[in-house]
Amino acid sequence: MPISKIALLEQEKGQSIESILQDAFAIYGTQSEVAKALGVTQSTISLWLVKLGYEVKSTIVKKSA
């Protein structure tokens, strides 16, 4: 059975996926940027957050002209 991306990241970083995500969000700020940094899709980050018990919310902000 292939090793999961979560297990690979935890092994590589020596931290739990929750700690990895917390650190990545502190640096990169958004799911999209965290996903790029970790080599996964934004939807994967969203799924991991839900599995970890986080409530994922979206914010829509109108651009100023």
C-alpha beads as a LAMMPS data file, in Angstrom:
LAMMPS data file: protein, C-alpha beads

65 atoms
64 bonds

1 atom types
1 bond types

-500.0 500.0 xlo xhi
-500.0 500.0 ylo yhi
-500.0 500.0 zlo zhi

Masses

1 110.0

Atoms # bond

1 1 1 0.000 0.000 0.000
2 1 1 1.485 3.384 -0.973
3 1 1 2.361 5.856 1.752
4 1 1 0.003 8.849 1.958
5 1 1 1.048 12.417 1.204
6 1 1 0.287 13.287 4.834
7 1 1 2.592 10.540 6.093
8 1 1 5.326 11.647 3.684
9 1 1 5.076 15.275 4.828
10 1 1 5.055 14.282 8.504
11 1 1 8.111 12.085 7.978
12 1 1 9.947 14.734 5.960
13 1 1 9.223 17.593 8.378
14 1 1 9.277 15.608 11.628
15 1 1 5.971 17.182 12.682
16 1 1 2.279 16.318 12.668
17 1 1 0.252 17.447 9.653
18 1 1 -1.591 19.885 11.928
19 1 1 1.685 21.560 12.946
20 1 1 2.874 21.604 9.342
21 1 1 -0.343 23.302 8.218
22 1 1 -0.275 25.825 11.074
23 1 1 3.303 26.797 10.210
24 1 1 2.514 26.976 6.490
25 1 1 -0.540 29.186 7.051
26 1 1 1.544 31.517 9.233
27 1 1 3.995 31.905 6.343
28 1 1 1.787 31.724 3.240
29 1 1 -1.629 32.837 4.518
30 1 1 -4.009 31.168 2.048
31 1 1 -5.001 27.631 1.173
32 1 1 -3.823 28.143 -2.396
33 1 1 -0.369 29.324 -1.356
34 1 1 -0.035 26.613 1.306
35 1 1 -1.005 24.036 -1.312
36 1 1 1.664 25.299 -3.725
37 1 1 4.300 25.191 -0.989
38 1 1 3.368 21.626 0.009
39 1 1 2.935 20.331 -3.537
40 1 1 -0.760 19.502 -3.335
41 1 1 -3.993 21.064 -4.566
42 1 1 -6.038 23.650 -2.694
43 1 1 -8.882 21.149 -2.419
44 1 1 -6.506 18.716 -0.690
45 1 1 -5.633 21.374 1.900
46 1 1 -9.350 22.044 2.430
47 1 1 -10.025 18.319 2.879
48 1 1 -7.161 17.948 5.363
49 1 1 -8.442 20.922 7.386
50 1 1 -11.947 19.439 7.575
51 1 1 -10.522 16.039 8.594
52 1 1 -8.551 17.786 11.353
53 1 1 -11.765 19.386 12.656
54 1 1 -11.297 22.907 11.331
55 1 1 -14.210 24.857 9.923
56 1 1 -13.247 26.125 6.488
57 1 1 -14.791 29.494 5.633
58 1 1 -14.593 31.580 2.508
59 1 1 -14.301 35.333 2.448
60 1 1 -15.327 37.370 -0.557
61 1 1 -13.920 40.873 -0.810
62 1 1 -14.810 43.320 -3.566
63 1 1 -11.775 44.798 -5.277
64 1 1 -11.448 48.545 -5.075
65 1 1 -11.574 50.333 -8.409

Bonds

1 1 1 2
2 1 2 3
3 1 3 4
4 1 4 5
5 1 5 6
6 1 6 7
7 1 7 8
8 1 8 9
9 1 9 10
10 1 10 11
11 1 11 12
12 1 12 13
13 1 13 14
14 1 14 15
15 1 15 16
16 1 16 17
17 1 17 18
18 1 18 19
19 1 19 20
20 1 20 21
21 1 21 22
22 1 22 23
23 1 23 24
24 1 24 25
25 1 25 26
26 1 26 27
27 1 27 28
28 1 28 29
29 1 29 30
30 1 30 31
31 1 31 32
32 1 32 33
33 1 33 34
34 1 34 35
35 1 35 36
36 1 36 37
37 1 37 38
38 1 38 39
39 1 39 40
40 1 40 41
41 1 41 42
42 1 42 43
43 1 43 44
44 1 44 45
45 1 45 46
46 1 46 47
47 1 47 48
48 1 48 49
49 1 49 50
50 1 50 51
51 1 51 52
52 1 52 53
53 1 53 54
54 1 54 55
55 1 55 56
56 1 56 57
57 1 57 58
58 1 58 59
59 1 59 60
60 1 60 61
61 1 61 62
62 1 62 63
63 1 63 64
64 1 64 65
